[in-house]
Amino acid sequence: MRSRPFLATAAAIGVVVLGAGAVLAQIEGGDRGVAAVDSSNDYEVGSVSVDVSGPNAQAARAAGWREAQRKAWVQLSRRLGGGGGLVPDGTLDSLVTAIVVGREQIGPNRYIAQLGVLFDRARTAGLLGISSYTTRSPPLVVVPVIWSAGVGGVFEQRTAWQEAWARFRTSTSEIDYIRSPGNGADPLLLNVGQTQRPARGWWRKVLDLYGGTDVLIPVVRLRRQWPGGPVIGEFEARHGPDNRLLSRFALRAGSASALPALLDAGVKRLDDIYQAAARGGYLRGDPGLAPPPTTLPDDAPVVSDPSLDVVDNAAAPVVSVIVQVETPDAGAVASTEGSLRGVPGVRSATTSSLALGGVSLMVVSFAGDPADLRSALEARGWQVFGGGTTLRIRRAPQLLPPDLQPDNATAG
């Protein structure tokens, strides 16, 4: 008679074990993560066509890249109001950070290509006499949703839509995108079900983990005419926990091989929509996503002893706070670490994940409440986003002299 309860208990344990295995199966293994190609703020000039010759293939290619640098500089200088004059090749070599090969044909003594050129923002701005800062939105988490064959997905497996967002260069955008690579626990936290869940409490916890203040949900629905044939992409720009629709449009590719180009064009148009929405005030932060205020009960006693105004940080518990910060170069890393170490209550500040030209992670040991660290950083001129033990900081833009305009004010 005792065997049945034993069997029932064993069956229950088996269900729990199987459930845990199912959860682990969702976050383990697979070729799923796609890191962003470039999150720097470099100036970008794309679609530069070159057709040059040389004594051999290598010399022709070098001459083609040199020609691309010159053409790109003229375009960038005119776009930023610099007049479009040429500078010496040695100066260009110090300004160019990368050459992006879009399409190239290499012959024995000829080079034909379509290239993109990236210029260092700070050095270029200094040479042209303009400010190097751009107006950016608060950090927004991107959840790219793709629907294909009636099935929706985000990070459960690698998709062409995720790869398109990883390829997109955000240097010319006013939106501060937080693009998750899609590995680890991302498929459990950012999925189609989450985009349809308006509960602010859970969204607030998820956004705090990624250092964002709100969420953007770019959606694409792919419709294939026949295998290998034309593909129609229906794109939607959505925003916020309520999955609010901002705009939609459709693009068509002549064959399945042109799908990456179709999605790249869709990402660019969605970025234009999000930038226009930010300028129009449609991407304002949701009050429900802000951390709840800490208030004292009405019957709390009021203490007026001035000796209690001094807080003994040595007796406060030490917590580890993850701080995300943009680090365009090694100097920014050192200066940020020094600034953090100068905050009262900070025991140490070390860089745990270095990304020059991107967003680095620093671990700060702080004696006290993380909310006090946030207030201290804001008092020192930092813009602080997020809450709890995950913060994202950025230097607040300084006011410019009347004759100096931000670099994106004259962008064409």
C-alpha positions in Angstrom: 0.0 0.0 0.0 3.0 2.3 0.5 4.2 1.9 -3.1 1.7 4.2 -4.6 2.7 7.3 -2.7 6.3 6.5 -3.5 5.5 6.2 -7.2 3.5 9.4 -7.1 6.4 11.2 -5.4 8.9 9.8 -7.9 6.7 10.9 -10.8 6.4 14.4 -9.4 10.2 14.5 -9.0 10.5 13.3 -12.6 8.3 16.2 -13.8 10.4 18.7 -11.9 13.6 17.3 -13.4 12.1 17.3 -16.9 10.9 20.9 -16.4 14.4 22.0 -15.3 15.9 20.2 -18.3 13.5 22.0 -20.6 14.5 25.4 -19.2 18.2 24.5 -19.5 17.6 23.4 -23.1 16.3 26.9 -23.9 19.5 28.7 -22.8 22.3 26.2 -23.5 24.2 25.5 -26.7 23.3 26.4 -30.2 24.9 28.9 -32.6 22.5 31.7 -31.5 24.4 34.8 -30.4 25.1 37.6 -32.9 27.1 40.5 -31.4 26.8 43.9 -32.9 29.4 44.6 -35.6 30.0 48.2 -34.5 28.5 50.4 -31.7 31.0 53.2 -32.0 30.2 56.8 -32.8 32.5 57.0 -35.8 31.4 59.0 -38.8 30.4 56.7 -41.7 30.3 57.4 -45.4 28.9 54.5 -47.4 28.5 53.5 -51.1 31.8 55.0 -52.3 32.5 53.6 -55.8 36.1 53.2 -57.0 37.6 51.9 -60.3 41.4 52.1 -60.3 44.4 50.3 -61.9 47.8 49.3 -60.7 50.9 47.3 -61.5 49.4 44.3 -59.6 46.3 43.3 -57.7 47.6 44.4 -54.3 48.7 47.8 -55.5 45.4 48.3 -57.3 43.5 47.5 -54.2 45.6 49.9 -52.0 45.1 52.6 -54.6 41.3 51.9 -54.6 41.1 52.3 -50.8 43.2 55.5 -50.9 40.8 56.9 -53.5 37.8 55.9 -51.4 39.2 57.8 -48.4 39.6 60.9 -50.5 36.0 60.7 -52.0 34.5 59.9 -48.6 36.3 62.8 -46.9 34.9 65.3 -49.5 31.4 64.0 -48.9 31.7 64.1 -45.1 33.3 67.5 -45.1 30.4 68.9 -47.2 27.8 67.2 -45.0 29.2 68.7 -41.9 29.7 72.2 -43.4 33.4 72.0 -43.9 33.5 73.0 -47.5 34.6 69.7 -49.0 38.3 70.5 -49.4 40.9 67.8 -49.5 43.5 67.1 -46.9 46.8 65.3 -47.2 46.8 61.5 -47.4 48.8 61.2 -44.2 46.1 63.1 -42.4 43.4 60.9 -43.8 45.3 57.8 -42.6 45.1 59.2 -39.1 41.4 59.9 -39.4 40.1 56.7 -41.0 39.4 53.9 -38.5 38.1 51.3 -40.9 37.3 50.5 -44.6 34.0 48.5 -45.0 34.0 46.4 -48.1 30.5 46.2 -49.6 31.3 44.6 -53.0 34.7 44.3 -54.8 36.2 42.8 -57.9 39.9 42.2 -58.0 41.8 41.6 -61.3 45.5 41.2 -62.1 45.9 45.0 -62.3 42.4 46.5 -61.7 40.2 47.0 -58.7 36.5 47.8 -58.8 34.6 48.1 -55.5 31.9 49.8 -53.5 33.3 50.7 -50.1 32.3 52.4 -46.9 34.7 54.6 -44.9 34.6 55.2 -41.1 36.2 58.3 -39.6 37.2 58.9 -36.0 34.6 61.3 -34.6 36.8 63.3 -32.2 39.7 63.9 -34.6 37.4 64.7 -37.5 35.4 67.2 -35.5 38.6 68.8 -34.2 39.9 69.2 -37.8 36.6 70.7 -39.0 36.1 72.9 -36.0 32.8 71.5 -34.9 31.6 69.8 -31.7 32.0 66.0 -31.5 28.9 65.3 -29.5 25.5 64.3 -30.9 22.1 64.5 -29.3 21.1 60.9 -28.3 18.0 59.4 -26.9 18.0 57.6 -23.5 19.2 54.0 -23.9 16.5 51.8 -25.5 16.5 48.0 -25.6 15.9 46.5 -29.0 13.7 43.3 -29.3 13.8 42.3 -33.0 10.7 40.1 -33.7 10.5 38.1 -36.9 7.4 36.2 -38.2 8.1 33.6 -40.8 5.8 30.6 -41.8 3.4 31.6 -39.1 6.1 31.3 -36.3 7.4 34.2 -34.3 10.8 34.4 -32.8 13.4 36.7 -31.3 16.6 35.0 -29.9 15.5 31.4 -29.7 17.7 30.7 -32.7 19.8 32.8 -35.0 17.7 34.7 -37.6 18.4 36.9 -40.5 16.5 39.8 -38.8 18.8 39.6 -35.7 21.8 39.6 -38.0 20.5 42.7 -39.8 20.2 44.6 -36.6 23.7 43.4 -35.6 25.1 44.7 -38.9 23.4 48.1 -38.6 25.9 50.9 -37.7 24.4 53.3 -35.2 27.0 56.1 -35.5 24.6 58.4 -37.5 21.5 57.6 -35.4 20.1 59.7 -32.7 18.7 56.6 -31.0 20.9 55.0 -28.3 20.2 51.3 -29.1 21.0 48.5 -26.7 21.4 45.4 -28.9 21.6 42.2 -27.0 23.7 39.4 -28.7 20.9 36.9 -28.0 22.9 34.4 -25.9 22.8 33.3 -22.3 19.4 34.0 -20.7 18.3 36.4 -23.5 15.8 34.0 -25.1 14.0 33.6 -21.7 13.9 37.3 -21.0 13.3 38.8 -24.5 10.9 36.8 -26.6 7.6 37.2 -28.4 5.6 36.5 -25.3 7.4 39.3 -23.4 6.5 41.8 -26.1 2.8 41.1 -25.6 3.0 41.3 -21.8 2.3 44.9 -20.7 3.0 44.4 -16.9 5.3 47.3 -16.0 6.8 45.6 -12.9 8.3 42.7 -14.9 9.4 45.0 -17.8 11.1 47.3 -15.2 13.2 44.3 -13.9 14.1 43.2 -17.5 15.1 46.7 -18.6 17.2 47.2 -15.4 19.2 44.1 -16.4 20.1 45.6 -19.8 20.6 49.2 -18.6 17.7 50.5 -20.6 14.9 53.0 -19.9 12.4 51.7 -22.5 12.0 49.1 -25.2 11.8 49.2 -29.0 10.1 46.3 -30.9 10.9 46.3 -34.6 8.8 43.6 -36.3 9.1 42.0 -39.7 6.7 39.5 -41.3 8.2 37.6 -44.2 5.9 36.3 -47.0 7.6 34.1 -49.7 5.9 33.7 -53.0 7.6 30.3 -53.7 10.8 28.7 -52.5 13.7 30.8 -53.7 11.4 33.3 -55.3 10.3 36.8 -54.3 10.1 37.8 -50.7 7.8 40.5 -49.2 8.7 42.0 -45.9 6.1 43.8 -43.9 7.8 46.0 -41.3 6.4 47.6 -38.2 8.0 50.1 -35.8 6.6 49.4 -32.3 7.5 50.9 -29.0 7.0 50.4 -25.2 5.4 47.7 -23.0 2.1 48.3 -24.7 3.6 47.3 -28.0 2.3 50.5 -29.5 2.5 50.8 -33.3 4.3 53.9 -34.6 4.4 53.1 -38.4 4.5 50.3 -40.9 5.6 49.8 -44.5 6.4 46.9 -46.9 9.5 46.1 -49.1 9.9 43.4 -51.8 13.0 41.5 -52.8 13.1 39.7 -56.2 14.6 36.5 -54.8 15.5 34.8 -51.6 19.2 35.6 -52.1 18.3 39.3 -51.8 16.8 38.8 -48.3 19.8 40.3 -46.4 19.7 43.5 -48.5 15.9 43.7 -48.0 16.3 43.5 -44.2 19.1 46.0 -44.1 16.9 48.5 -46.0 14.1 47.7 -43.5 16.4 48.4 -40.5 17.5 51.7 -42.0 13.9 52.9 -42.6 12.8 51.7 -39.1 15.7 53.8 -37.6 14.5 56.8 -39.5 11.0 56.2 -38.1 12.3 55.9 -34.5 14.4 59.0 -34.9 11.4 61.0 -36.2 9.4 59.7 -33.3 12.0 60.7 -30.8 12.1 64.2 -32.2 8.4 64.4 -32.1 8.2 63.4 -28.5 6.6 60.0 -29.1 9.4 58.0 -27.4 8.9 59.6 -24.0 9.7 57.3 -21.1 6.8 55.4 -19.6 6.2 56.5 -16.0 5.4 52.9 -15.1 8.9 51.9 -16.0 10.6 54.3 -13.6 11.8 52.8 -10.3 9.2 53.2 -7.6 9.9 56.1 -5.2 11.0 55.3 -1.7 8.7 57.1 0.7 8.6 57.1 4.5 5.3 56.2 6.2 3.2 59.2 7.4 3.8 58.3 11.0 7.6 58.1 10.7 9.4 60.2 13.4 11.3 63.2 12.2 14.9 63.3 13.5 16.5 66.8 13.7 19.8 65.9 15.4 22.5 67.5 13.2 25.0 65.0 14.4 23.2 62.3 12.4 23.7 64.2 9.1 27.1 62.5 8.7 26.7 59.0 7.4 29.3 56.4 8.4 30.0 54.6 5.1 32.4 52.3 6.7 29.6 50.6 8.6 27.3 50.3 5.5 27.1 47.1 3.6 29.2 46.9 0.4 27.4 46.1 -2.8 28.6 45.5 -6.3 27.1 47.7 -9.0 27.5 47.0 -12.7 28.1 50.3 -14.5 27.9 50.5 -18.3 29.7 53.4 -19.9 30.7 54.4 -23.5 34.5 54.2 -23.9 35.6 55.6 -27.3 39.3 55.2 -26.3 41.6 54.1 -23.5 41.6 57.6 -22.1 37.9 57.5 -21.5 38.3 54.2 -19.6 41.0 55.7 -17.3 39.1 58.9 -16.7 35.8 57.1 -16.0 37.5 54.8 -13.5 39.0 57.8 -11.8 35.7 59.6 -11.6 34.0 56.6 -10.1 36.7 56.1 -7.5 36.3 59.8 -6.5 32.7 59.2 -5.4 32.3 59.0 -1.6 31.5 55.5 -0.6 33.2 53.8 -3.6 35.7 51.2 -2.4 36.9 50.2 -5.9 36.1 50.6 -9.6 37.5 48.2 -12.1 36.8 47.4 -15.8 35.4 43.9 -16.1 34.6 44.0 -19.8 36.6 46.4 -22.1 35.1 47.5 -25.4 37.0 50.4 -27.0 34.7 52.2 -29.3 31.7 50.6 -27.7 30.2 50.1 -24.2 32.4 48.8 -21.4 31.3 47.3 -18.1 32.8 48.4 -14.8 32.3 46.7 -11.4 31.9 49.3 -8.6 32.1 48.3 -5.0 29.9 50.8 -3.1 29.3 51.0 0.6 25.7 52.0 0.9 22.4 52.0 -1.1 22.9 51.9 -4.9 20.4 54.7 -5.1 22.9 56.9 -3.2 25.5 56.1 -5.9 23.1 57.1 -8.6 22.4 60.4 -6.9 26.2 61.1 -6.4 26.9 60.4 -10.1 24.1 62.7 -11.2 25.5 65.4 -8.9 28.8 65.1 -10.7 27.3 65.8 -14.1 26.6 62.2 -15.3 23.4 61.2 -17.0 22.4 58.0 -15.2 19.9 55.4 -16.6 18.6 52.2 -15.1 18.4 51.4 -11.4 19.3 48.9 -8.7 22.7 47.3 -9.2 22.8 47.9 -13.0 23.4 51.5 -14.2 24.3 53.1 -17.5 26.1 56.4 -17.3 26.9 59.1 -19.9 28.4 62.5 -19.7 25.7 65.2 -19.9 26.1 67.3 -23.1 27.7 70.7 -22.4 26.2 73.9 -23.7 27.9 75.1 -26.8 29.1 78.6 -27.7 26.6 80.4 -30.1 29.0 79.9 -33.1 29.5 76.2 -32.5 26.9 73.7 -33.6 26.6 70.0 -32.9 27.9 67.8 -35.7 24.4 66.4 -36.5 22.8 69.8 -36.8 23.9 70.3 -40.4 23.8 66.6 -41.5 22.2 66.2 -44.9 
